[in-house]
Amino acid sequence: MEKENEEKKPVFKKFCVDGKVLGRWVKEESVTEYDERGNEIHYKNSDGNESWYEYEYWENGKIKKEICYAPM
């Protein structure tokens, strides 16, 4: 199951090209994926941030442990 996050407002990003500081308005885009129980399992945005989640459950179906993996 995949859902898109709320639309984000544009932000002004500065960057350097050949020693010159330039800027531009950009809108961050992101995607969040959920499992069949509605728990987040994957997140990625246009800035390159990404994370994955795994869950362990009790017999009654409630989350026992949430494990998050994210690059460092």
Secondary structure, 3 states (H helix, E strand, C coil): CEEECCCCCCEEEEEEECCEEEEEEECCCEEEEECCCCCEEEEEECCCCEEEEEEEECCCCCEEEEEEECCC
